[in-house]
Amino acid sequence: MGEWGETRLEMVLGGADSKPAGAFKTSLGNRFVDRMVNGIAHEAKAGVNVKLIAGHRKQIMKDLVLLNTG
């Protein structure tokens, strides 16, 4: 489902920009995002029962680090 979600995100964003080639480095580890458009990261989550799990929480914490450090 993850690949479907990323494909759907690309469609919703009108094919704008692309998946970054590498990760953003944070103090909590690398953060890979699904798509960057005009300097804004976009993330797709897809599935039947998408829930906030520990891995998603860690992604959110990394996003906060990136926001706070510019």
SEFIZA-3560 file (N, C-alpha, C; in Angstrom, 3 decimals):
REM SEFIZA-3560
<numar><xx>0.815</xx><yy>-1.201</yy><zz>0.000</zz><atom>N</atom></numar>
<numar><xx>0.000</xx><yy>0.000</yy><zz>0.000</zz><atom>CA</atom></numar>
<numar><xx>0.861</xx><yy>1.268</yy><zz>0.000</zz><atom>C</atom></numar>
<numar><xx>2.076</xx><yy>1.173</yy><zz>0.541</zz><atom>N</atom></numar>
<numar><xx>2.930</xx><yy>2.357</yy><zz>0.624</zz><atom>CA</atom></numar>
<numar><xx>3.236</xx><yy>2.933</yy><zz>-0.746</zz><atom>C</atom></numar>
<numar><xx>3.549</xx><yy>2.054</yy><zz>-1.690</zz><atom>N</atom></numar>
<numar><xx>3.860</xx><yy>2.525</yy><zz>-3.041</zz><atom>CA</atom></numar>
<numar><xx>2.627</xx><yy>3.168</yy><zz>-3.671</zz><atom>C</atom></numar>
<numar><xx>1.442</xx><yy>2.579</yy><zz>-3.436</zz><atom>N</atom></numar>
<numar><xx>0.201</xx><yy>3.160</yy><zz>-3.947</zz><atom>CA</atom></numar>
<numar><xx>0.003</xx><yy>4.549</yy><zz>-3.352</zz><atom>C</atom></numar>
<numar><xx>0.245</xx><yy>4.693</yy><zz>-2.054</zz><atom>N</atom></numar>
<numar><xx>0.079</xx><yy>5.983</yy><zz>-1.390</zz><atom>CA</atom></numar>
<numar><xx>0.998</xx><yy>7.040</yy><zz>-1.970</zz><atom>C</atom></numar>
<numar><xx>2.245</xx><yy>6.668</yy><zz>-2.249</zz><atom>N</atom></numar>
<numar><xx>3.192</xx><yy>7.620</yy><zz>-2.836</zz><atom>CA</atom></numar>
<numar><xx>2.779</xx><yy>7.999</yy><zz>-4.253</zz><atom>C</atom></numar>
<numar><xx>2.273</xx><yy>7.023</yy><zz>-5.021</zz><atom>N</atom></numar>
<numar><xx>1.799</xx><yy>7.304</yy><zz>-6.377</zz><atom>CA</atom></numar>
<numar><xx>0.589</xx><yy>8.234</yy><zz>-6.331</zz><atom>C</atom></numar>
<numar><xx>-0.298</xx><yy>7.983</yy><zz>-5.405</zz><atom>N</atom></numar>
<numar><xx>-1.494</xx><yy>8.827</yy><zz>-5.246</zz><atom>CA</atom></numar>
<numar><xx>-1.089</xx><yy>10.241</yy><zz>-4.832</zz><atom>C</atom></numar>
<numar><xx>-0.121</xx><yy>10.364</yy><zz>-3.931</zz><atom>N</atom></numar>
<numar><xx>0.361</xx><yy>11.674</yy><zz>-3.508</zz><atom>CA</atom></numar>
<numar><xx>0.918</xx><yy>12.438</yy><zz>-4.706</zz><atom>C</atom></numar>
<numar><xx>1.675</xx><yy>11.751</yy><zz>-5.549</zz><atom>N</atom></numar>
<numar><xx>2.221</xx><yy>12.378</yy><zz>-6.753</zz><atom>CA</atom></numar>
<numar><xx>1.090</xx><yy>12.908</yy><zz>-7.639</zz><atom>C</atom></numar>
<numar><xx>0.018</xx><yy>12.129</yy><zz>-7.775</zz><atom>N</atom></numar>
<numar><xx>-1.125</xx><yy>12.560</yy><zz>-8.588</zz><atom>CA</atom></numar>
<numar><xx>-1.798</xx><yy>13.785</yy><zz>-7.975</zz><atom>C</atom></numar>
<numar><xx>-2.008</xx><yy>13.749</yy><zz>-6.653</zz><atom>N</atom></numar>
<numar><xx>-2.669</xx><yy>14.864</yy><zz>-5.961</zz><atom>CA</atom></numar>
<numar><xx>-1.863</xx><yy>16.149</yy><zz>-6.105</zz><atom>C</atom></numar>
<numar><xx>-0.538</xx><yy>16.015</yy><zz>-6.073</zz><atom>N</atom></numar>
<numar><xx>0.331</xx><yy>17.185</yy><zz>-6.199</zz><atom>CA</atom></numar>
<numar><xx>0.578</xx><yy>17.565</yy><zz>-7.654</zz><atom>C</atom></numar>
<numar><xx>-0.107</xx><yy>16.904</yy><zz>-8.575</zz><atom>N</atom></numar>
<numar><xx>0.010</xx><yy>17.237</yy><zz>-9.988</zz><atom>CA</atom></numar>
<numar><xx>1.375</xx><yy>16.917</yy><zz>-10.573</zz><atom>C</atom></numar>
<numar><xx>2.068</xx><yy>15.943</yy><zz>-9.985</zz><atom>N</atom></numar>
<numar><xx>3.377</xx><yy>15.550</yy><zz>-10.487</zz><atom>CA</atom></numar>
<numar><xx>4.473</xx><yy>16.554</yy><zz>-10.180</zz><atom>C</atom></numar>
<numar><xx>4.167</xx><yy>17.524</yy><zz>-9.322</zz><atom>N</atom></numar>
<numar><xx>5.140</xx><yy>18.573</yy><zz>-9.007</zz><atom>CA</atom></numar>
<numar><xx>6.364</xx><yy>17.991</yy><zz>-8.314</zz><atom>C</atom></numar>
<numar><xx>7.525</xx><yy>18.505</yy><zz>-8.708</zz><atom>N</atom></numar>
<numar><xx>8.810</xx><yy>18.118</yy><zz>-8.119</zz><atom>CA</atom></numar>
<numar><xx>8.960</xx><yy>16.603</yy><zz>-8.042</zz><atom>C</atom></numar>
<numar><xx>9.740</xx><yy>16.109</yy><zz>-7.087</zz><atom>N</atom></numar>
<numar><xx>10.001</xx><yy>14.674</yy><zz>-7.056</zz><atom>CA</atom></numar>
<numar><xx>10.424</xx><yy>14.221</yy><zz>-5.665</zz><atom>C</atom></numar>
<numar><xx>10.635</xx><yy>12.912</yy><zz>-5.558</zz><atom>N</atom></numar>
<numar><xx>11.117</xx><yy>12.350</yy><zz>-4.304</zz><atom>CA</atom></numar>
<numar><xx>12.573</xx><yy>12.759</yy><zz>-4.137</zz><atom>C</atom></numar>
<numar><xx>12.944</xx><yy>13.315</yy><zz>-2.984</zz><atom>N</atom></numar>
<numar><xx>14.336</xx><yy>13.703</yy><zz>-2.772</zz><atom>CA</atom></numar>
<numar><xx>15.277</xx><yy>12.508</yy><zz>-2.911</zz><atom>C</atom></numar>
<numar><xx>16.453</xx><yy>12.749</yy><zz>-3.443</zz><atom>N</atom></numar>
<numar><xx>17.427</xx><yy>11.679</yy><zz>-3.677</zz><atom>CA</atom></numar>
<numar><xx>17.980</xx><yy>11.117</yy><zz>-2.374</zz><atom>C</atom></numar>
<numar><xx>18.016</xx><yy>11.929</yy><zz>-1.343</zz><atom>N</atom></numar>
<numar><xx>18.595</xx><yy>11.479</yy><zz>-0.078</zz><atom>CA</atom></numar>
<numar><xx>17.754</xx><yy>11.910</yy><zz>1.104</zz><atom>C</atom></numar>
<numar><xx>18.297</xx><yy>11.645</yy><zz>2.267</zz><atom>N</atom></numar>
<numar><xx>17.596</xx><yy>11.960</yy><zz>3.507</zz><atom>CA</atom></numar>
<numar><xx>17.996</xx><yy>13.318</yy><zz>4.043</zz><atom>C</atom></numar>
<numar><xx>17.140</xx><yy>13.858</yy><zz>4.892</zz><atom>N</atom></numar>
<numar><xx>17.468</xx><yy>15.046</yy><zz>5.662</zz><atom>CA</atom></numar>
<numar><xx>18.064</xx><yy>14.546</yy><zz>6.974</zz><atom>C</atom></numar>
<numar><xx>19.194</xx><yy>15.089</yy><zz>7.366</zz><atom>N</atom></numar>
<numar><xx>19.853</xx><yy>14.640</yy><zz>8.588</zz><atom>CA</atom></numar>
<numar><xx>19.308</xx><yy>15.423</yy><zz>9.782</zz><atom>C</atom></numar>
<numar><xx>18.929</xx><yy>14.714</yy><zz>10.834</zz><atom>N</atom></numar>
<numar><xx>18.470</xx><yy>15.340</yy><zz>12.067</zz><atom>CA</atom></numar>
<numar><xx>19.248</xx><yy>14.740</yy><zz>13.236</zz><atom>C</atom></numar>
<numar><xx>19.105</xx><yy>15.346</yy><zz>14.387</zz><atom>N</atom></numar>
<numar><xx>19.753</xx><yy>14.819</yy><zz>15.589</zz><atom>CA</atom></numar>
<numar><xx>19.136</xx><yy>13.489</yy><zz>16.019</zz><atom>C</atom></numar>
<numar><xx>17.979</xx><yy>13.152</yy><zz>15.463</zz><atom>N</atom></numar>
<numar><xx>17.298</xx><yy>11.896</yy><zz>15.783</zz><atom>CA</atom></numar>
<numar><xx>17.516</xx><yy>10.830</yy><zz>14.720</zz><atom>C</atom></numar>
<numar><xx>18.306</xx><yy>11.156</yy><zz>13.707</zz><atom>N</atom></numar>
<numar><xx>18.544</xx><yy>10.229</yy><zz>12.606</zz><atom>CA</atom></numar>
<numar><xx>18.051</xx><yy>10.808</yy><zz>11.287</zz><atom>C</atom></numar>
<numar><xx>18.240</xx><yy>10.072</yy><zz>10.228</zz><atom>N</atom></numar>
<numar><xx>17.842</xx><yy>10.529</yy><zz>8.902</zz><atom>CA</atom></numar>
<numar><xx>16.327</xx><yy>10.527</yy><zz>8.736</zz><atom>C</atom></numar>
<numar><xx>15.839</xx><yy>11.530</yy><zz>7.996</zz><atom>N</atom></numar>
<numar><xx>14.403</xx><yy>11.614</yy><zz>7.707</zz><atom>CA</atom></numar>
<numar><xx>14.223</xx><yy>11.586</yy><zz>6.198</zz><atom>C</atom></numar>
<numar><xx>13.584</xx><yy>10.539</yy><zz>5.713</zz><atom>N</atom></numar>
<numar><xx>13.264</xx><yy>10.408</yy><zz>4.295</zz><atom>CA</atom></numar>
<numar><xx>11.824</xx><yy>10.866</yy><zz>4.097</zz><atom>C</atom></numar>
<numar><xx>11.589</xx><yy>11.737</yy><zz>3.130</zz><atom>N</atom></numar>
<numar><xx>10.228</xx><yy>12.200</yy><zz>2.850</zz><atom>CA</atom></numar>
<numar><xx>9.809</xx><yy>11.683</yy><zz>1.477</zz><atom>C</atom></numar>
<numar><xx>8.501</xx><yy>11.629</yy><zz>1.273</zz><atom>N</atom></numar>
<numar><xx>7.971</xx><yy>11.086</yy><zz>0.024</zz><atom>CA</atom></numar>
<numar><xx>8.073</xx><yy>12.062</yy><zz>-1.139</zz><atom>C</atom></numar>
<numar><xx>7.937</xx><yy>13.347</yy><zz>-0.866</zz><atom>N</atom></numar>
<numar><xx>7.903</xx><yy>14.330</yy><zz>-1.953</zz><atom>CA</atom></numar>
<numar><xx>8.243</xx><yy>15.705</yy><zz>-1.399</zz><atom>C</atom></numar>
<numar><xx>8.956</xx><yy>16.496</yy><zz>-2.177</zz><atom>N</atom></numar>
<numar><xx>9.243</xx><yy>17.889</yy><zz>-1.831</zz><atom>CA</atom></numar>
<numar><xx>8.658</xx><yy>18.774</yy><zz>-2.922</zz><atom>C</atom></numar>
<numar><xx>7.872</xx><yy>19.761</yy><zz>-2.524</zz><atom>N</atom></numar>
<numar><xx>7.294</xx><yy>20.723</yy><zz>-3.464</zz><atom>CA</atom></numar>
<numar><xx>7.490</xx><yy>22.113</yy><zz>-2.885</zz><atom>C</atom></numar>
<numar><xx>8.249</xx><yy>22.934</yy><zz>-3.583</zz><atom>N</atom></numar>
<numar><xx>8.510</xx><yy>24.314</yy><zz>-3.143</zz><atom>CA</atom></numar>
<numar><xx>9.030</xx><yy>24.376</yy><zz>-1.708</zz><atom>C</atom></numar>
<numar><xx>9.927</xx><yy>23.459</yy><zz>-1.371</zz><atom>N</atom></numar>
<numar><xx>10.527</xx><yy>23.460</yy><zz>-0.044</zz><atom>CA</atom></numar>
<numar><xx>9.656</xx><yy>22.885</yy><zz>1.056</zz><atom>C</atom></numar>
<numar><xx>8.514</xx><yy>22.320</yy><zz>0.694</zz><atom>N</atom></numar>
<numar><xx>7.611</xx><yy>21.718</yy><zz>1.683</zz><atom>CA</atom></numar>
<numar><xx>7.605</xx><yy>20.209</yy><zz>1.491</zz><atom>C</atom></numar>
<numar><xx>7.858</xx><yy>19.480</yy><zz>2.579</zz><atom>N</atom></numar>
<numar><xx>7.864</xx><yy>18.021</yy><zz>2.530</zz><atom>CA</atom></numar>
<numar><xx>6.436</xx><yy>17.494</yy><zz>2.631</zz><atom>C</atom></numar>
<numar><xx>6.162</xx><yy>16.469</yy><zz>1.849</zz><atom>N</atom></numar>
<numar><xx>4.855</xx><yy>15.810</yy><zz>1.878</zz><atom>CA</atom></numar>
<numar><xx>5.083</xx><yy>14.335</yy><zz>2.160</zz><atom>C</atom></numar>
<numar><xx>4.207</xx><yy>13.752</yy><zz>2.958</zz><atom>N</atom></numar>
<numar><xx>4.314</xx><yy>12.357</yy><zz>3.368</zz><atom>CA</atom></numar>
<numar><xx>2.997</xx><yy>11.652</yy><zz>3.088</zz><atom>C</atom></numar>
<numar><xx>3.067</xx><yy>10.450</yy><zz>2.539</zz><atom>N</atom></numar>
<numar><xx>1.871</xx><yy>9.649</yy><zz>2.279</zz><atom>CA</atom></numar>
<numar><xx>1.825</xx><yy>8.485</yy><zz>3.252</zz><atom>C</atom></numar>
<numar><xx>0.673</xx><yy>8.238</yy><zz>3.808</zz><atom>N</atom></numar>
<numar><xx>0.418</xx><yy>7.050</yy><zz>4.612</zz><atom>CA</atom></numar>
<numar><xx>-0.830</xx><yy>6.401</yy><zz>4.028</zz><atom>C</atom></numar>
<numar><xx>-0.747</xx><yy>5.120</yy><zz>3.709</zz><atom>N</atom></numar>
<numar><xx>-1.876</xx><yy>4.448</yy><zz>3.075</zz><atom>CA</atom></numar>
<numar><xx>-2.044</xx><yy>3.055</yy><zz>3.648</zz><atom>C</atom></numar>
<numar><xx>-3.264</xx><yy>2.588</yy><zz>3.644</zz><atom>N</atom></numar>
<numar><xx>-3.554</xx><yy>1.244</yy><zz>4.106</zz><atom>CA</atom></numar>
<numar><xx>-4.952</xx><yy>1.171</yy><zz>4.651</zz><atom>C</atom></numar>
<numar><xx>-5.326</xx><yy>0.003</yy><zz>5.089</zz><atom>N</atom></numar>
<numar><xx>-6.668</xx><yy>-0.209</yy><zz>5.619</zz><atom>CA</atom></numar>
<numar><xx>-6.801</xx><yy>0.391</yy><zz>7.012</zz><atom>C</atom></numar>
<numar><xx>-5.822</xx><yy>0.143</yy><zz>7.857</zz><atom>N</atom></numar>
<numar><xx>-5.853</xx><yy>0.633</yy><zz>9.234</zz><atom>CA</atom></numar>
<numar><xx>-4.584</xx><yy>1.411</yy><zz>9.543</zz><atom>C</atom></numar>
<numar><xx>-4.425</xx><yy>2.572</yy><zz>8.943</zz><atom>N</atom></numar>
<numar><xx>-3.240</xx><yy>3.383</yy><zz>9.212</zz><atom>CA</atom></numar>
<numar><xx>-3.397</xx><yy>3.984</yy><zz>10.604</zz><atom>C</atom></numar>
<numar><xx>-2.433</xx><yy>3.692</yy><zz>11.462</zz><atom>N</atom></numar>
<numar><xx>-2.484</xx><yy>4.170</yy><zz>12.839</zz><atom>CA</atom></numar>
<numar><xx>-1.191</xx><yy>4.907</yy><zz>13.158</zz><atom>C</atom></numar>
<numar><xx>-1.243</xx><yy>5.706</yy><zz>14.202</zz><atom>N</atom></numar>
<numar><xx>-0.042</xx><yy>6.391</yy><zz>14.683</zz><atom>CA</atom></numar>
<numar><xx>0.764</xx><yy>5.394</yy><zz>15.504</zz><atom>C</atom></numar>
<numar><xx>1.805</xx><yy>4.865</yy><zz>14.890</zz><atom>N</atom></numar>
<numar><xx>2.654</xx><yy>3.883</yy><zz>15.557</zz><atom>CA</atom></numar>
<numar><xx>3.979</xx><yy>4.539</yy><zz>15.923</zz><atom>C</atom></numar>
<numar><xx>4.813</xx><yy>3.821</yy><zz>16.631</zz><atom>N</atom></numar>
<numar><xx>6.088</xx><yy>4.377</yy><zz>17.105</zz><atom>CA</atom></numar>
<numar><xx>6.923</xx><yy>4.929</yy><zz>15.954</zz><atom>C</atom></numar>
<numar><xx>6.955</xx><yy>4.239</yy><zz>14.820</zz><atom>N</atom></numar>
<numar><xx>7.722</xx><yy>4.717</yy><zz>13.676</zz><atom>CA</atom></numar>
<numar><xx>7.212</xx><yy>6.036</yy><zz>13.140</zz><atom>C</atom></numar>
<numar><xx>5.896</xx><yy>6.196</yy><zz>13.129</zz><atom>N</atom></numar>
<numar><xx>5.310</xx><yy>7.462</yy><zz>12.671</zz><atom>CA</atom></numar>
<numar><xx>5.616</xx><yy>8.579</yy><zz>13.662</zz><atom>C</atom></numar>
<numar><xx>5.541</xx><yy>8.267</yy><zz>14.941</zz><atom>N</atom></numar>
<numar><xx>5.867</xx><yy>9.258</yy><zz>15.972</zz><atom>CA</atom></numar>
<numar><xx>7.307</xx><yy>9.757</yy><zz>15.804</zz><atom>C</atom></numar>
<numar><xx>8.221</xx><yy>8.823</yy><zz>15.509</zz><atom>N</atom></numar>
<numar><xx>9.624</xx><yy>9.207</yy><zz>15.332</zz><atom>CA</atom></numar>
<numar><xx>9.769</xx><yy>10.101</yy><zz>14.101</zz><atom>C</atom></numar>
<numar><xx>9.034</xx><yy>9.800</yy><zz>13.025</zz><atom>N</atom></numar>
<numar><xx>9.068</xx><yy>10.659</yy><zz>11.838</zz><atom>CA</atom></numar>
<numar><xx>8.588</xx><yy>12.067</yy><zz>12.198</zz><atom>C</atom></numar>
<numar><xx>7.537</xx><yy>12.153</yy><zz>12.981</zz><atom>N</atom></numar>
<numar><xx>6.992</xx><yy>13.452</yy><zz>13.384</zz><atom>CA</atom></numar>
<numar><xx>8.013</xx><yy>14.215</yy><zz>14.229</zz><atom>C</atom></numar>
<numar><xx>8.689</xx><yy>13.524</yy><zz>15.128</zz><atom>N</atom></numar>
<numar><xx>9.706</xx><yy>14.174</yy><zz>15.951</zz><atom>CA</atom></numar>
<numar><xx>10.842</xx><yy>14.691</yy><zz>15.084</zz><atom>C</atom></numar>
<numar><xx>11.246</xx><yy>13.931</yy><zz>14.073</zz><atom>N</atom></numar>
<numar><xx>12.279</xx><yy>14.383</yy><zz>13.152</zz><atom>CA</atom></numar>
<numar><xx>11.794</xx><yy>15.600</yy><zz>12.375</zz><atom>C</atom></numar>
<numar><xx>10.520</xx><yy>15.589</yy><zz>11.985</zz><atom>N</atom></numar>
<numar><xx>9.953</xx><yy>16.745</yy><zz>11.281</zz><atom>CA</atom></numar>
<numar><xx>10.014</xx><yy>17.997</yy><zz>12.155</zz><atom>C</atom></numar>
<numar><xx>9.726</xx><yy>17.840</yy><zz>13.446</zz><atom>N</atom></numar>
<numar><xx>9.806</xx><yy>18.977</yy><zz>14.360</zz><atom>CA</atom></numar>
<numar><xx>11.229</xx><yy>19.504</yy><zz>14.464</zz><atom>C</atom></numar>
<numar><xx>12.202</xx><yy>18.605</yy><zz>14.519</zz><atom>N</atom></numar>
<numar><xx>13.605</xx><yy>19.022</yy><zz>14.554</zz><atom>CA</atom></numar>
<numar><xx>13.916</xx><yy>19.840</yy><zz>13.288</zz><atom>C</atom></numar>
<numar><xx>13.491</xx><yy>19.331</yy><zz>12.134</zz><atom>N</atom></numar>
<numar><xx>13.752</xx><yy>20.040</yy><zz>10.881</zz><atom>CA</atom></numar>
<numar><xx>13.084</xx><yy>21.415</yy><zz>10.855</zz><atom>C</atom></numar>
<numar><xx>11.854</xx><yy>21.490</yy><zz>11.341</zz><atom>N</atom></numar>
<numar><xx>11.145</xx><yy>22.777</yy><zz>11.390</zz><atom>CA</atom></numar>
<numar><xx>11.858</xx><yy>23.767</yy><zz>12.318</zz><atom>C</atom></numar>
<numar><xx>12.300</xx><yy>23.278</yy><zz>13.459</zz><atom>N</atom></numar>
<numar><xx>12.933</xx><yy>24.142</yy><zz>14.451</zz><atom>CA</atom></numar>
<numar><xx>14.341</xx><yy>24.582</yy><zz>14.066</zz><atom>C</atom></numar>
<numar><xx>14.977</xx><yy>23.850</yy><zz>13.173</zz><atom>N</atom></numar>
<numar><xx>16.345</xx><yy>24.193</yy><zz>12.778</zz><atom>CA</atom></numar>
<numar><xx>16.404</xx><yy>24.842</yy><zz>11.389</zz><atom>C</atom></numar>
<numar><xx>15.246</xx><yy>24.993</yy><zz>10.785</zz><atom>N</atom></numar>
<numar><xx>15.199</xx><yy>25.663</yy><zz>9.477</zz><atom>CA</atom></numar>
<numar><xx>15.661</xx><yy>24.778</yy><zz>8.362</zz><atom>C</atom></numar>
//
